[in-house]
């Protein structure tokens, strides 16, 4: 159990999102807002902070609740927060009755609470509340158009099931042109995470935790800052009944329901840096006619997978997919292969007691590359080229009979005709001049356009040696600490 000094600070980050919500709240009309994002990213906490000093009604859907159970719970929550007698007599046989009840309640409140200012009505876990039934979204549209928007009211629809929130709410024909504000809540940044535990964590620890847990606040709540990174990982990931052992299954069942195909796709992606659609189908041992593009689209909407194209060929069929969730990488690489052993383990030395340290070193190298790619915008700012960059991302080209293939994890194309090639290196000891030959090989394979020049940048977890600095090969050398 954490002491007061160890407990996370009350709230960090989200200034941009709170400012957007406040701006919408202060407009002299009714507002309809949608908030969505990966589960455990902090949507509900954001709303609690925003609504803290405002007149708010809050209803929340039940996981696995029946349609009747959801409606009964909906009315019950309204009754508990308003103490209006007529609510106890409402049967809510269907959502028409439930919304009629809400309409009547708003008419009552208009004479009291809404006279003094705008009221907020939060529908949290909205997909659960309506059992992911898009017909109810259409019904909600009718009540919004004809009743709800006539009040001094801000309605917020919030949900974690991104496939439903995006496809059936945001992109629905029913709500087309009616949404006033949308927030896709992203994970916290490393800088925000460094403040999250209310403790002066070393920046190296912040990066290593981010490489494993990403910027998911709920995951960081499990970290004990009084323990080392290895101690925390052992306790949270490798003990019998540890928090993260079953997290993957929980996440995917809540998001997708049936998870077999989704699991197969992310497992295939976890074994390589990226795959194109045909390669994914080959890994799944299926054909192009299987309709797997929808599964990839859903994984992308849920922020588990991201699609990339080469920087020099944006209009191309050469689209590749990467597993983009830090925890899923860690799970499939270092938890899933050992689940049988973990199920019996009560000793807090599993990571280096059972797992080969070389495997851990390989994993940290790849994880640091992913971390740096995810911090591309921060890297631009540190390099002071953010006003010059016109495009950035990974670069890759196929090998042919006449030339070798090339993969560069992060590259920036700039308006001043400079191409910035970033070499990313995770090391436990100082990086020496031997790395120059590796970068030179990549540079020789990259074909510059007319009038373009190449700039090389090294991003490393360990300081460079004196010999590497004196070689003056890299225009800049960024350390891990520069990214937090």
ABEGO torsion letter per residue (X at the ends): XBBAAABBBABBEGAAAAAAAAAAAABBBBBBBBBBEBBGAGAAAAAAAAAAABBBBBBBBBBGBBAAAAAAAAAAAAAAAAGBAAAAABAGABAAAAAAAAAAAAAAAAABAAAAEBBBBBBBGAAAAAGGBAAAAAAAAAAAAAAAAABBBBBBBBBABAAAAAAAAAABAAABGABABBBBBBBBBAAAAAAAAGBBBBAAAAAAAAAAAEABAAAAAABBAABBAAAAAAAAAABBGBAAAAAAAAAAAAAAGBAAAAAAAAAAAAABABBBAAAAAAAAGBBAAAGAAAAAAAAAAAGABBBBBBAABABBABBBBBBABAAAAAAAAAAAAAAAAAAABABAAAAAAABBAAAAAAAAAAAAAAAAAAAAAAAAAAAGAAAABABBEBBBBBBBAABBBBBBABBBBBAAGBBBBBBBBBBABBBBAAAAAAAAAAAAABBBBBGBBBBBBBBBABBBBAAAAAAGABABBBBAAAAX
